């Protein structure tokens, strides 16, 4: 909340701290640049707000007071838009208005208000899409015509993510043509931005392991969003870097396929508990089904393993 605490580096605040600078607004030339002026009153900024989806009115918003404006955006606007349905991109608009001000000051670039608003809205939509939690779907049981699902030569993968944990977990199970488990892998890494980021990272890591350890080209996941992302990567711009890596790996899988198998993934993660460690490095392991009893894909256990490994390393 730097807007409210006076920590935004507008010329008025810089002059108040005895920092020598030109006091005028770099975008419109106004003699005094305050926080309210830079974000809400400067003509380019004032044009951006009516172009956005934020409800505006000359007597309600924006006003010549940063406190009244932020009060409106955070609370009074809720009487117009239901809080549960409020996906107003105003935080992104404020941020890109400030970036446009800096582009004008340091680079001499003028940003079009409409272009600024459209980009802010696209970033807002991408953020909500990445953080939406998929609602569980209740499937009707068809006793008369049971579906037979083949388990031959498939690799099931999953990702673990919680808001309170410092790490994310990744795991996979490879089964051969007879349906027997041959290899399993699990790994932890610093917590990713969202659960969907963990699922994408799990697929990438699984594909890399399959290139090293098997010829499997079929994958199963319990995340429908991951499959939709692979079908239409352009609809997920915030995952562009991750999807580009996966597309590069897919070149090595001429018969690549991925299916939605929530029951199989969940069941296999619970049933496979007999493992022998083949390799282990910093919370990452690939296991072969043999004799040692541990819980496969208990991702939180990976965290304690990593901490233990680091303690040993520093002794």
C-alpha positions in Angstrom: 0.0 0.0 0.0 2.7 2.4 -0.9 0.1 4.7 -2.5 -1.3 5.4 1.0 1.9 5.5 3.0 3.6 8.1 0.7 6.4 5.8 -0.4 5.8 6.2 -4.1 8.6 8.1 -5.8 6.6 10.9 -7.3 8.3 14.3 -7.5 6.4 15.8 -4.5 7.6 12.9 -2.2 11.2 13.2 -3.6 11.3 16.9 -2.9 10.0 16.3 0.6 13.0 14.0 1.2 15.3 16.8 0.0 16.1 14.9 -3.2 16.9 17.3 -6.0 14.6 16.8 -9.0 12.3 18.6 -11.4 9.0 19.0 -9.6 6.8 18.8 -12.7 4.8 15.8 -13.9 6.8 13.9 -16.6 3.7 13.0 -18.5 1.6 16.2 -18.6 4.0 18.9 -17.3 1.8 19.8 -14.3 3.8 21.9 -11.8 3.2 19.4 -8.9 3.2 15.7 -9.2 1.4 14.0 -6.2 0.4 10.4 -5.9 -3.2 11.3 -6.6 -2.2 13.3 -9.7 0.1 10.5 -11.1 -2.4 7.7 -10.7 -5.9 9.4 -11.0 -5.6 13.0 -12.2 -2.9 13.1 -14.9 -4.7 13.2 -18.3 -3.3 9.9 -19.6 -4.2 8.2 -16.3 -7.6 9.9 -16.2 -8.4 8.5 -19.7 -7.4 5.0 -18.7 -10.0 4.6 -15.9 -13.2 5.1 -18.0 -11.8 2.7 -20.6 -11.5 -0.1 -17.9 -14.2 -2.3 -16.4 -14.0 -0.4 -13.1 -17.2 1.5 -12.5 -16.5 5.2 -12.7 -18.5 8.4 -12.1 -17.3 12.1 -12.0 -18.8 12.6 -8.5 -17.7 9.2 -7.1 -14.5 8.0 -8.8 -11.9 9.2 -9.4 -11.7 12.0 -6.8 -8.9 14.4 -5.9 -8.0 12.3 -2.9 -6.0 9.1 -2.9 -7.7 7.9 0.3 -11.2 8.4 -1.1 -10.2 6.6 -4.4 -8.6 3.6 -2.6 -11.6 3.4 -0.3 -13.9 3.2 -3.3 -11.8 0.6 -5.1 -11.5 -1.7 -2.0 -14.9 -1.2 -0.3 -17.5 1.2 -1.7 -17.3 -0.5 -5.1 -18.6 -3.7 -3.6 -22.1 -2.2 -3.5 -22.0 -2.1 -7.3 -20.2 -5.4 -7.9 -20.7 -8.6 -5.9 -17.5 -9.3 -4.0 -17.6 -13.0 -5.1 -17.8 -11.9 -8.8 -15.4 -9.0 -8.5 -12.5 -9.5 -10.9 -11.8 -5.8 -11.3 -8.3 -5.3 -12.7 -7.7 -2.1 -10.8 -4.4 -3.3 -9.1 -3.0 -4.1 -12.6 -4.2 -0.8 -14.0 -2.6 1.2 -11.2 0.6 -0.7 -11.7 0.7 -0.2 -15.5 -0.2 3.5 -15.1 2.9 3.8 -12.9 5.0 1.9 -15.4 3.8 4.2 -18.2 4.8 7.2 -16.1 8.3 5.7 -15.7 8.5 4.9 -19.4 7.8 8.5 -20.2 10.3 9.8 -17.7 13.2 7.5 -18.4 12.7 6.4 -22.0 10.6 9.1 -23.5 7.9 6.6 -24.5 4.2 7.6 -24.5 1.8 4.7 -23.8 -1.6 4.7 -25.2 -4.3 4.5 -22.4 -6.4 2.0 -24.3 -3.5 -0.3 -24.9 -2.5 0.0 -21.3 -5.9 -1.0 -20.1 -6.2 -3.9 -22.4 -2.8 -5.3 -21.4 -3.7 -4.8 -17.7 -7.0 -6.7 -18.2 -5.3 -9.6 -20.0 -2.8 -9.9 -17.1 -5.6 -9.9 -14.6 -7.5 -12.6 -16.5 -4.4 -14.7 -16.8 -3.8 -14.4 -13.0 -7.4 -15.5 -12.1 -7.2 -18.3 -14.6 -4.0 -19.6 -13.1 -5.4 -19.4 -9.5 -8.9 -20.8 -10.2 -9.5 -24.0 -8.3 -11.3 -26.6 -10.4 -14.5 -27.8 -8.9 -14.7 -31.5 -8.4 -17.0 -33.2 -10.9 -19.4 -35.9 -9.7 -19.5 -38.7 -12.2 -22.5 -41.0 -12.4 -21.7 -44.6 -11.9 -22.8 -46.7 -14.9 -23.1 -50.2 -13.5 -24.6 -51.7 -16.7 -21.7 -50.6 -19.0 -18.5 -50.4 -17.1 -15.6 -48.7 -18.9 -12.4 -50.6 -19.3 -9.4 -48.4 -19.0 -6.1 -49.8 -20.3 -3.1 -49.4 -17.9 -0.5 -50.7 -20.4 2.7 -48.7 -20.7 1.5 -45.4 -19.2 3.1 -42.9 -16.8 0.8 -41.3 -14.2 1.9 -38.0 -12.8 0.7 -35.6 -10.1 1.8 -32.3 -8.4 1.3 -31.3 -4.8 0.8 -27.6 -3.7 -0.5 -25.8 -0.6 -0.5 -22.2 0.3 1.1 -22.9 3.7 4.0 -25.1 2.6 7.4 -23.8 1.5 7.8 -26.6 -1.1 5.8 -28.1 -3.9 5.9 -31.9 -4.6 6.1 -33.7 -7.9 5.7 -37.4 -8.6 5.2 -40.1 -11.3 4.6 -43.8 -11.6 5.5 -45.7 -14.8 3.6 -49.0 -15.5 4.6 -51.4 -18.3 2.4 -53.2 -20.8 1.3 -55.7 -18.1 0.1 -53.0 -15.7 3.0 -53.6 -13.3 4.8 -50.7 -11.7 8.4 -50.5 -12.9 9.7 -47.1 -11.8 8.5 -44.3 -9.6 9.9 -40.8 -9.0 9.3 -38.0 -6.6 10.9 -34.6 -6.1 10.4 -31.4 -4.1 11.2 -27.8 -5.1 10.5 -24.3 -3.8 6.7 -23.7 -3.8 5.5 -22.6 -7.2 3.1 -19.7 -7.8 0.0 -21.9 -7.9 -1.3 -25.5 -8.0 -1.4 -25.4 -11.8 2.2 -24.4 -11.9 3.1 -27.5 -9.9 1.1 -29.7 -12.3 2.9 -28.2 -15.3 6.3 -28.7 -13.6 5.4 -32.3 -12.8 4.6 -33.0 -16.5 7.9 -31.5 -17.6 10.0 -33.4 -15.1 8.1 -36.7 -15.8 8.8 -36.3 -19.6 12.5 -35.8 -18.9 12.6 -39.0 -16.8 10.7 -41.0 -19.4 13.4 -40.0 -21.9 16.0 -41.4 -19.6 14.4 -44.5 -18.2 11.7 -45.8 -20.6 10.1 -45.6 -24.0 6.7 -44.7 -22.6 4.8 -41.9 -24.5 1.4 -42.1 -22.8 0.8 -39.9 -19.7 -2.1 -39.7 -17.2 -3.1 -36.8 -15.0 -5.9 -35.8 -12.7 -5.7 -32.1 -13.8 -8.1 -31.2 -16.7 -6.6 -27.7 -16.9 -3.2 -29.2 -17.8 -4.7 -31.0 -20.7 -6.6 -27.9 -21.9 -3.4 -25.9 -21.6 -1.6 -28.4 -23.9 -4.5 -28.3 -26.4 -4.5 -24.4 -26.6 -1.3 -23.0 -25.2 -2.0 -19.5 -26.5 -5.0 -19.2 -24.1 -2.6 -19.4 -21.2 -0.1 -16.5 -21.7 1.2 -16.6 -18.1 2.5 -20.1 -18.7 4.2 -19.3 -22.0 7.7 -20.2 -20.7 6.7 -23.5 -19.1 4.7 -24.6 -22.1 7.6 -23.7 -24.5 9.8 -26.1 -22.6 7.1 -28.9 -22.8 6.7 -28.3 -26.5 10.4 -28.7 -27.0 10.3 -32.0 -25.1 7.3 -33.2 -27.2 9.6 -33.3 -30.2 11.1 -36.4 -28.6 7.7 -38.1 -28.2 6.3 -38.7 -31.7 3.3 -40.5 -30.2 2.7 -38.3 -27.2 -0.7 -38.5 -25.6 -2.1 -37.4 -22.2 -5.4 -38.4 -20.7 -7.5 -37.4 -17.7 -7.3 -40.3 -15.2 -8.2 -38.9 -11.7 -9.2 -42.3 -10.3 -6.1 -44.1 -11.6 -3.7 -41.4 -10.4 -5.2 -41.2 -6.9 -5.3 -45.0 -6.6 -1.8 -45.6 -7.8 -0.3 -43.0 -5.5 -1.8 -44.8 -2.5 -1.1 -48.4 -3.5 2.6 -48.2 -4.5 4.5 -48.2 -1.2 7.3 -50.8 -1.7 10.4 -49.1 -3.1 14.1 -49.3 -3.3 16.0 -46.1 -3.8 18.0 -46.0 -7.0 19.1 -42.4 -6.8 18.5 -39.5 -4.4 19.8 -36.0 -4.6 18.5 -33.0 -2.7 14.9 -34.2 -2.2 14.7 -35.9 -5.6 14.4 -39.7 -6.1 13.7 -42.4 -8.7 12.6 -45.7 -7.2 12.2 -49.2 -8.3 9.6 -51.6 -6.8 11.5 -54.0 -4.4 11.7 -54.3 -0.7 12.0 -51.0 1.3 8.6 -49.7 2.7 8.0 -45.9 2.3 5.0 -43.9 1.3 5.2 -43.0 -2.4 4.2 -39.5 -3.3 3.8 -38.3 0.3 5.2 -35.0 -1.0 5.5 -33.4 2.4 8.0 -36.1 3.4 10.3 -34.7 0.6 10.5 -31.5 2.5 11.9 -33.1 5.7 14.3 -35.2 3.5 15.7 -32.0 1.9 16.1 -30.3 5.3 17.9 -33.4 6.7 20.2 -33.5 3.7 21.1 -29.9 4.1 21.9 -30.4 7.8 24.2 -33.3 7.0 25.9 -31.2 4.3 26.7 -28.4 6.8 28.0 -30.6 9.6 
